[in-house]
Amino acid sequence: RAAGRSEQLVADLTAAGARVTVAECDAADRDALAAVLDGIPADFPLRTVVHAAGVLDDGLLDGLTPERLSTVLRPKADAARNLHELTHDLTDFVLFSSAAGILGNAGQAGYAAANAYLDALAAHRQADGLPAKSLAWGLWDEASDLTRQLGADGREKVSRAGLRPLSTEEGLRLFDTARVAHEAVLVPMHLDVAALRRQFGTGGVPPLLRGLVRPAVRKAATEAVQVEGLTGDALRDVVLTQVAGVLGFAGPDAVPAGVGFPEMGFDSLTAVELRNRLIGLTGLRLPATLVFDHPTPDALVEFLSGELVPTEQAVSTEDIEPEEETGSIQLLYRKACDEGKIAEAVEFIKAASRLRPSFDRLDDVNQLPEPVRLARGDTTPAVLCFAAPVAITGAQQYARFAAGFRGERELTMIPAPGFRPGELLPTTVEATVELQAELVWNAAGGTPFVLLGHSSGGWLAHAVATHLEQLGSPPEGIVLMDTYVPQSGQIDRFKSTFVTSAQDREEEAGGIDDRKLTGMGCYFRVFADWTPADTAVPTLFVRATESLQSVSGEQSESDAWRPTWTPDHVGVDVPGNHWSMMENHATTTADAVRAWLENR
């Protein structure tokens, strides 16, 4: 383990009478591990191996890349194989696996594969007469790098779903029990059978656990719900039943009233899970961003009611107005990207955006985008987050980050105009700022607020903040998160990196289409010459510590990839890369922002 984090462990072991040596080593590096093992004194031969490494990089299957898989597989699978091949004459060989490899968790394909490898390795060793145990742990109550990423909402969801966290004492007792068991693979976890039984009718019980619970007498567990033609309260009950199943509520009546889906705890992964359930019930084609596009139960029921037209009421095709033709722009864009013509692809969508209907004054806009509340609480200032004006834009961009503020303060996503049907695109930066300032005033409702923007959302946050400052009503702060200035040259230099890594997240964003691509092209064009003005508004500049280069295969010297910000600001670095700082590392990022808000 890392030498800098082991002082307390060393002290505890020494107090217990052990002689302790701490060696910092990447166990996935075979040569480095071999060197450490060779350094073990002959009079203290190695007898026990406990492999407990683990790294998360959650994402949908379509968004996985070899690099993202390697991030998860390397510390678990590669290190385990090295330990297997380089150690001999052991009494214990214990692998810390996860129930994710047994039960299958939404959005954790890579993590499940890594743990399944550990389970298979233990079985292989035992078949060869070697000691081996793979413990596919459930959730532990004690905080760790892995459990910290769940946050309070995530842990509560797991508990409601029937998988209760293990206390440290319970975990240690199960560890001792497992060591003397005969099976190679064991699943030490704490099941709440009553909670599992409540989940049965919603489809929320993993298939491998269904034998532990009896379905309720009602037929909902064995018969598909017939939803065609359902409207109003009946359809609402179906929707809330599925929401309860995904988030772990006891039933539809337990889903909190008057609360939007993002506030309930939906993120990009659970949004896909609900979408998949509703597809299974309705047969409709639904986007992964369904709960963000229709962020309340009423809005979702209204949308589904319009889609679920009974066959006998179907409208004649002669009565349907032709839809806007889409597809040709994205096909050409994808083809150019696949051929490595990234710059040409971006210039193409910038040019195509000029053909979209546009506005240059707020008075020209009849349909304002709808902000989406992601968290609520009484602490001020509220946080208003600007969606990045890119093809994968949406409230899901801030869903995990917002979880760190639920119950504490209001956090609302301010959308960029032009990405939803019927919305106009801005002709200038000034037009954008005027419209979004209006959205900010409406969302704030007189409450003190700060403006926050991740990636290109930072352009909007800063531009609106300086506009409000000029009007004499500045925000209390600006938070810029890994924002690159258009004129810095870094965006052009690493354009292929950004495009490639963004494409990995298309499914979570509901896919891309001509409207989203031309919307992105518009903002890239309009903000091409924008530079941030000096401001007296306190500013926090948050930077990721990891490069995106490993995603695209590019290399960069030194810190050339890191964004810079010239106007006066306070800087802080957080774990993760440009995207993962708002995904797997969202809790840490939220903590950094909160600390600044409380001490600025």
N, C-alpha and C positions, 0 to 999 in steps of 0.2 A: 504494500500500500504506500501512498505518498508519505514521505517521512515527516512533512510539516503538519500532518493531521493526526499523528499517533501518540502524542505525548501522554494523554490521559490513559490510553490503552497500555502503554509501556509501564506507567506508574501502577496501574491496577495489577498487571501481571507480575511485576516485581514484588509488590506487596504480598502477592499470593505465593511467593517463593520461586518464581520462574526466572531464568536468565534469558533476557530478551535481546534480539538483534533485529533492527528494522532495516530492510533493504528496499530501496525504491527501484522498481523494475516494471517494464511493460511486458507482462507475461505473454502477450501475443507475439512478441519478438523472440523467436526461438533462440537465437544466439545470446541475447541478453539474459533470458531465463536460464539457459545452460550455464552461463558464467556465475549467476547467483547460486545455483544448485551445486556447482563445483566448489564453491567457497564454504559449504557446510562442513564443519569439523568432523573427522572420522569418528571421534569419540562421542559425538552427538548425532548419529545418523538420522536422516529424515524418515519419519514413520507415518505422519498424517498430512494429508493435503485437504484444505477446505477452500474451494474456489467460489467466491461470492461476488465477482464483478458483474456489473450490469449498467447498460446505457440505453436510454430511450430515444427514439426518433420516430414518433408516431406519424402516421400518414396513411392515406388510402392506397390500395394496391396499385391503382393506375399511376399514382404519383411517385412510386418508389423508383429509385435509380440504383445502379451498382454501388455508387458512393454512399448513398443513404443506408443501404443494406449493410455495407461494410462497417459503418459507424456502430451498428448494433451487433453484428455477427462477430466482429474482430475481438472485442474484449471478452465475449462469452465463449464462442465456439473455437476460435483459433487458440485462445489461451488454454482452454480445456484440453484440446488435442495436444498441445505442447506439454502440458503437465502429464498427460497420459503417456506420452512417448518418452519423456525424459526422466521419469521417476520410477523407482523399483523397490521391491521388498517393503511395501507399505502395509500398515494395519488398517488404515482408513483412507478412503478417497471419496470425499463428499463434495458434490456439486450443488450449488444453490441455483435451482431452476425457478420457474414461475408457473402458476396455474394458467397463465395466458397461453402456454403451449399445449395445455390439456383442454381447456374450455374454449379458447378462441375469443379474443376481445376485439371489438370493432376498432379498426384503424391501427392494429398492432401486428400486422402480418410479419414484419421483420423481427419483432421481439418474440413472437410466437415461434418462428422458425429457429431462432437462436436457442430458445429454451428446449424445443423439441430435439435439437441436436444433443444437448446435454443429457436428456432422458435416454436417447438412443445410445450415447456413449457409455452411460452407466450399464445399460443392458448388455452391451457388447463386452465390456470388461468382466461383468459377472459371468457371462457365458464362457469366457476364457479362464475362469477360475481366479480372477483378480478382485480385490475388494472394490466396491463401488456402491454409492448411493446418490441418486438424484432426487432432491427434495423440491417439488414443484409448489413453492410457497404461495399461500394466499396473501392478502394484505396484512402488513404489520402496522400496529398503532404507533410505534416509535418512529419519529421523523428520520428520513434519509433523503439522499439526493433524488431517489425515485419517487417516494411518497410525497415529497414536497411539491412536486410538479402537479399532483392531483389538486391541491388546494382544499379548503374546507368543504366547498360544494361537491367536489369530486369524491371525497371520502364519505360524505353523507349519502351520496347517490349509491356508492358501493354497499354501504350498510343497509340502505333501504332495499337493495336488490337481494339481500340475504347472505351477503359475504361479509361477515363482521370482522373487523381488524383483530389481529392477535396481539395480546399484551406481550411485553418482553418475557415475562415469566412463562406464559403459555408457550411461546415460541421455543424457549430453551428446553422446556419439558418435552415438547414434540421432537426437538433435535435429538435429545438423549434417547427417546423411544425409537426413533428412526434408525439410530446407529446399530441397534441390536435386532432390528427386523430383518427378515429374509429377502423381501422384495427389493429389486434394484431401483424402482421408481415409486415414490410415495408422494401423496398430495396433502401436506399438513396445512389445513385451513379450518376456519371456524364458520360453520354454516348455521344460519338462522332459518330453520325449516319452516317456521310459521311465515316468515317474510317470503320465502320461496313459494309457498303455497299461494300467497296473495298474487304472485307474479304469474302463476300458471296460465290463467285465462288471457293474459296479454301477450303471450309468446315470449316473455322475458326470461324464462328459465333456460339455461344452456342445455342442449339435448342430453349431455352426459349426466346431468343432475335430475332429470325428470323422473327417474325411477325412485327418487327419495321422497317425492311428494305425490299426493293424490289430487287429481283435478277436482274442482268443485262439481256439484251435481249438475249444474247448468251445462248446456252443450256448447257454450262459447269456446271451450278449449279444444273441441274436436270438429267443429263445423265452421267453415269460413263465413264471415259476416257478409250478408248480401247488402251491398251499399248502393247499388244502382238505383237511382230515384229517391234516395234518402235526402231529406233536407232538414233545416232547422235543428231542433233539439235532438232528434234521432242521429243525425250526422255528427252533431257536436259531441254526443256521447261516444260515438265510435272514435272520433279524433282524440278526445281526452283519454279514452282507454289506452290508446297506443302511446300517447304522451306519458301516461303514468307508467307504462311498461318500460319505456326507454329511460326515464329519469328515476325510476324506482319508487314511485308513490304507491300507496296501498291500493288505489283505484281511481277512477275518474273524478269522484267527489273530493279526493284529497289534493287534486291539482289546484294550486292557489288561484283564486279568482282575481281578475283585474290585473294580472301580471303577464307581461309579454314573454314569449318563448326565450329570447336571449337572457332576460332577467332570471328565468327559472333555472338557467344553467346550461342551455344548449350551446355547444360549440360545433366546429365543423364536423367532428366525428359523430356525435350523437345526432346531429342534424341529418346526416346520411342514414343513420340507423332508422330514424322516424320516416324518412323519405322511402326507404326500402320497405318498411312495413305497410305504408299506405299504397305503394305500388302493388304489393301483393294482394291487398284488399280491393283495389279499384281497377287495376290493369292500366292505369293512366301512365303516361310518361311525365315524370316529375323531376325537377332539378334538385341537385344536392343542397341548394340554398333555399329550399322551400320555406323553412321557418324564419329565414331572414327576409325573404321577399314578402312574406305574409306573417308578420311577427307577433300576431295575437291569435288566440283561438277563434275569435269572431272573424278575423280577416281570412284565416285559413279555411274555415267552414264556408265562408262566402265564395272563396275561390273554387273550392272543390264542388260546391253546389252548381256553379256555372259549368264545370267540366263534366259532371256526372249527369248528363242529359239522358233520360230513358230512351231506349231504342225507338219506341212508338212516338216519342216527341221530337225525334231528331229533325233538324231543319233541312229542307231540301238544299242541295248544293247550289241551286240557282239563286237562293235567297242569301247566300253568304258573300259578304264583300271580300274581294281578293286581299290576302294578307301581303304585307310588305315582303318582297322577295329578299331572301337572305342566303348567304353561303358562299357566293363567288369571291368576296373579299377575303374571307378567312381561308378559303382554299388556296388562293394565290399567296397570302401571307405565310401560311404553313409551308407551302412548297419552297418559297424563298428561304425561310428559316432552315428547312431541311437541307437545302443546298449550301448553307453557310452564308447566305446573302442577308445577314442580319441588318446591316445599315440600309440596304435597299428595301427590305421589308418594312422598316420603320418609316422611311421616306414615303413609301406607298400608302400606308394608312394615314399619314399626315396629310397627304394630298387628297385622299378620298374623303377625309373629314370635312373638307371645304364644301362638299356637295350636300352635307346634311343641313336641315333647317337650323337657323341659329338666332341668337339674340345679342344685342349690344346695350340694352337697357333693361332694368328690372320690369318696367312697365310692359315690355314685350312678352313677358312670361305669364302664361295662364295656369300652368301646372308646376307647382313647386315640389321638389323632391321631399320625401317624408323622412325626417330624422328617426332614428331607432334608439330607444333607451335600452341600455345594456346592464345597468346597475342603478340602484337607488339607495339613498341614505341621507342623513341630516347634516353630515359634516360639509363645510364649505372650505374652499371653493369647489363648485362642480367642475367636472372635466368634460369638455366637448372635443370629441375626436374626429378629425377630418379623414374621410375615406380616401385612400390613395387613388388618384384618377387614372387607373390602369385597368386592363381588361379583366383582371381577377378581383376587381374591387367589390366591396360589400361589407356588411356588418360582421361577417365571420372573421374579418381581418383583426378585429379587436375582441372577439368573444372570450378567448382564454385570458387575455390581459384584464378584461373587465371583471372576471371572476374574483380577482384580488381586491376589488372595491365594493362588492355586494354587501349591503348592510351598513356600509360606511358613508359613501357619498354618491351623488348622481354621476353617471357616466353615460353620455349619449353620443352616438355616431352621427356625424353630419355628412350626408352623401354629396357627391359631386354631380351636378346636373349633366344629363346627356347619356346615361347608361341604362335607363328604363324606357319602355315603350312610351312614345308621345313627348319625351323630354327634348328640349332644344339644347344646342351646344353654344357655349360663349364664343364671341368673336375676339375678345380681348381679355387680358388679365383683369382690367377694371370691371368688366361686365361680370366676370366670375366672382370677384370680391364683393361687389354690390349685392349679388344674389345670396351669397353664402353668409354675408353679414346679417342679412334679413333672417336667414335660418337660425343663426346664432342667437339673435335677439329673441326670437320666438321660443327657442329651446331653453334659453336661460331663464326667461320669465322673471327678470329682476334679481335673480340670485347671482352672487359673485361667481366668476368662472375663470378657468384657464383654458387655453386652446392648445390642443395636442395634435401632432401629425406624425405618422410613421411613414418612412420612405418619401415618395413624392407628396403624400398628404401633408408633409411639413411645409411644402411651398404654400399650400392653401392656408395652413395655420398661421404662418408668419405674415403672409400678405394681408389676411383679414385682420390680424392683430394690429399691424401698423396703420391700416385703414381706420380701425376703431380708435386708435390712439390719436390720429389726426382729427377725429370728430370729437375728441375730448372724453371718450368713454372707453379707455383701454381695458383689456382683460387683466387679471391679476398676475398672469404669467403665461409663458409660451414654453411648450415642451416639444422638442424636435428629436425624433428617434431615427437614427441612422439615415438622415436626409442628405442627399447629394445635391449640391447647387448645380443647376443646368450648365452654367458657363465655366464650371471648374475643369471640364474636360474629362473627368472621371467617368461620367455616364457613357460618353462616346468610347472611351478606352475599354471599358468593361461591359459594353452593351450586350455582347453575346452571352456573358455570364448571367446577367439579369434576365434576359429573354429565356434562356434555357431553364434556369431555376424557377421562373414564374410559370413556365409551361408544366412543370411538375405539379403545380397546384391548381390546375384548371378544373379538375373534377370537384375539388372541395369548393370551388367558386361557382359551381353550376355550369361549367363549360364556358367557352367563348363563342361569340358570334360576330357578325358584321357590325352590329350596333356597338358592342363593347370595344371592338378593335378600333373603329373610327372615333369613338369617344376618347380612347387613349391617345390616338393620333392627334386629336384636336388639342389636348392639354400639352402634349409634347411640343406641338407647333406654337401654341400661344405663349407658353412659358419658356421658349427657347432662349430668349434674350433677357429673362428676368434675373435680377440680382437682389438679394435681401437688403432692405434698407436698415440703417442704424435705428435702434429703438431703445427707449428707456424702460421698456417692459422687461422684468426679470425673465431670463431665458435659461432653460436647462437643455443641454445637448447630450443625448444619450447615444453611445456608439457600441456596436457589437464588437466582440473581441476576436471573432473567427471570420476568416475570409470565405467568400462563396466560390473561390477558385476551384476547390476540390469537386464542386458539383459539375462544372463545365469542362474540367480538365485543363483549364488555362493556368498559367503560372504568373506570379507577379513578384517583383523584387520588393524587399523591405515592407513598409506600410503604405505603399502607393495606393492600395485598394481602399484605405480607410477614408471616410468622409471627413471633410474639414469645414469649419464654420468661422467666418471672419468677425461678424458683429459680436459685441460683448456677450459673454455667456458663462455659465458654470458647466463643466464637462464631467461626465461619469461614464465609465465603461461597464458593460454587463456581459454575462456569458451568452454564447450562441452566435449565429451568423445573422445576416440581414433579415432572414425569415424566422429562424428558430428562436430568436430573442422574443418574438411575439407568440410562439407556439410552445415548444417544450420548456423553454426558459421564461415563459410569461410571468410566472409567480415572482421570480427574482427581479425581472424588469419592473413589475408593478411595485415591488418593495423599494426599488431605487427611486421611482417617481414619487412614491408616498413620502419617503424621507425628505426629498427636496421640498415638497409641498408643505411639510410640517416645519421646516427649518429655514425656508427662504427669507 
